[in-house]
Amino acid sequence: MSGHEREMPNQEVEELAESIWTLSEEGLFTKADLRSRSRVAGFDQAFAELLARGLIRELGDRVELTPHGRGLAERQVRRHRLAEVLFTTVFQVKDEGAVDRTACVMEHVIGPGMTNSICAFLGHPSACPHGKPIPPGTCCRSFSTTVEPLVQPLARLAVGQEGRIVYVVGRDSDRVMRLASLGIVPGATVQLQQRSPATVIRIGETTVAVDPDIAAEIYVKGL
């Protein structure tokens, strides 16, 4: 089987490889465990495909990923958990089922470049909303110790620096509406003028002072 074919697994194969990874985190390694927990409709066919592609090996009743299989599963787990962080922290989606379903779709369609962009946008998170580790990518290993996240709280800007508002955490709808009335909305360009005792920002020709706890809910990308 060619290397190209190995790089083009179908979604059920990807899903099953991911399931083996996540079950191993719980100390579950048997085929019976995998079958009982898997959401793959064509389980037997996908399992056989994993074997045929050299992505897994069977050791008695134990199933484990080969190095190539671990690479595939790691990519899927990384994409899924980054998508979960994106939807829960940025978009404030409260429906865990909807987050999981959408993350399941995203993990099969986003490529390496997009994955790293999402990771950098989120500040290279180390864990998903459930506390499970997110496998690091090349972006994390290369830049996390030297580069600030692309999106960060307003107060992390340097005094005098400008930033573009990316999102406002919507914990209080009334507060979000009040901020919007002041022009503090996604897409607006702001300049940090003072951090304390109040956070003072300039929007266009207007200067606005907000409490530090409110400023912490405004996320910007530095310009």
N, C-alpha and C positions, 0 to 999 in steps of 0.2 A: 504493500500500500504506500502510495507516495506521500511525501511530507505535506504537499498541498492538500490532499484529502484529509490528513490529520488536522489541519488547521481550519477545516470547514465542518465542524460537528453540527448535527441538527439540534434543535432546541431541547428535545427530550433527552438526548445524550448529555447536553450541558446541564439540564436540571438534575439528572441523576448523579452526575459527578459532583455537583454542588451539594446534593443531599448527603453523599458519602462524607464530604468535608464537614458539614454541620453536625452530622450524627457523631462523627469522631470526636468533636468538641464535647459531646455529652458522654463519651466513653462507650458508645455503641458502634459495633464493628461487623455484625453478622448480616448475611443476606436477608434473614428473616426480619431483622430490625429495619433494614432498608426498605423491604417490601411493605412493611406495615406503616411506615411513615412517609413513603414517597407519594407525590401527587401526580406522577407520570402515568398516563393512561396505558401506554404500551410498555409496561415495565420490562417484561421478558425480552422483547425485541431491543429495547434500549440497553439493557444489561448485557445482552449478547454483543451488541455493537461496541460497548465499552471494552469488552474482552477482546474482540476482534481487532480493535484499534490500538491495543496495548495500553489502554488508559487505566485499567485496573488489573489486579491479580487476585485469585482465590487461594487462600491458604486454609484448607479444610472448610469450616463454615465461616471463616473470617474473610472479609473483603477489604482490600486496601488499594489506594491509588498508587499508580506508578509515578515516577518523577514527571513524566509528560502529563499524566492525569492530574497530578497536583497542580501543575501550572494552569491547566484548563479550569479546575475547580476554584483555584485562588482568584482567577480573573472574574469568575461569575460571582463569587462571594463578595469580592471588593466592589463590583458595580452595584450589586443589590443593596449592600449596606450603605454605600455612599448615597444611593437614591433615597433610602429611608431617611438619612440625615437631611437631605435636601428638602424632602416633603414635610418633615416634621418640624424642622427648625426654621427654614426660610419661608415656607408656605403655610406653616402652622396648621397642617391637616391633622385633625384629631381622630379620624376614623382609621384605626390600625389596619383593618381589613383592606380598605381602599389603598392605603400606603403600600401594603405588601403586594397587592395585585398589580399596582402600577410599577413597583420596583421589579417585579418578576418580568414585566414586559421590557422595561428599560435595560435590564442586564443583558438582553439578547441583541440589542440594536445599537448601543453606543460603542464606539471604537476606543482604542487606547488614548488617542489625543483628547477626545471629549471627556473621557474618564478622568484624565489628569487635570483637565481644566475645571471640572466640577470639584475635584479634590482640593485644588488650589483656591477656588472660590470659597469653599467651606473652611479653609484654614488647615487643611490636612488633618481631619479628625482621626482619632485613634480608635474610636468605638462607635457602634451604631446606637440608636435610641434605647436598645435593650441591653446595652452594656457589653455586647459581643465585639471582639476585636475586628478592626477593619485591616485586612492585609495591606501593608504599605506599597506604594507604587514607586516608579522611578522618580516622580516629582517629589515625593516625600524624602527619599534617600538623598536626593541631590540638593534640595533647596530648603527643607524645613528648618534647618539650623541657622540659615543666613537670610531668609527672605520672609517678610511679614505676609500674613494671609492677604489675598487680594481684597477681601471684604472684611471690615472690622468695625467695631463700635466707633462712633463719631469722636469720642474723647481721645482716641489713640492717634488722631491726626496731630501733627506738630502745630503749635500755635502759628497762625499765618498761612497754614497749608489749606488748599482747597480740596474738596472731595465731591463726588457725585453720589447722591443718596440712591442706594440700591433697594433697600426695603426698610420698613418700619415694623417692628414686632407688634402684632395687634392684640396684646393682652387686654386692653381696655379700649373698646370701640369709641367711646366718647373722647378719650385722649387722642386717639388717632385722628378723629374729626377735627379736634382743636388744632392739632399740629398741621393738618391739611389746610385749615383756614389761614395759617401763617405762611403757607407756601412750602412747608416741610413735607414733601411728597417724593416718591421715587422718581428719579430723573432730574431733580433739582440740584443745582450746584451751590454748595455752601462753603464758607470759609470759617475755620475755627479761630476765634479771636481771644478766648479766655477759657480756662478749664474750671477754675474755682474762685470764689465759693459757688458761683453759678457757672454753667456752661454757656458761653456767649458765642453766637454764630452770626454771620452776615449772609443774607440771602438777597442777592441783587442790591437794592439800595436800602434794604431794611436790616436792622440789627435786632436779634431776638435773644433773650436770656431764658434758659430752661434749667430745671433742676437736674443734677447729675444722674438721678435714677431714670429720668425721661431720656436724657442724652444716651444712656446705655442701651436704649431700645431702638436707636437710630443707627443703621449700618450703612457705611459709605465705602466707596472705592476711591482711593487717593488719586489725585490728578497730577 
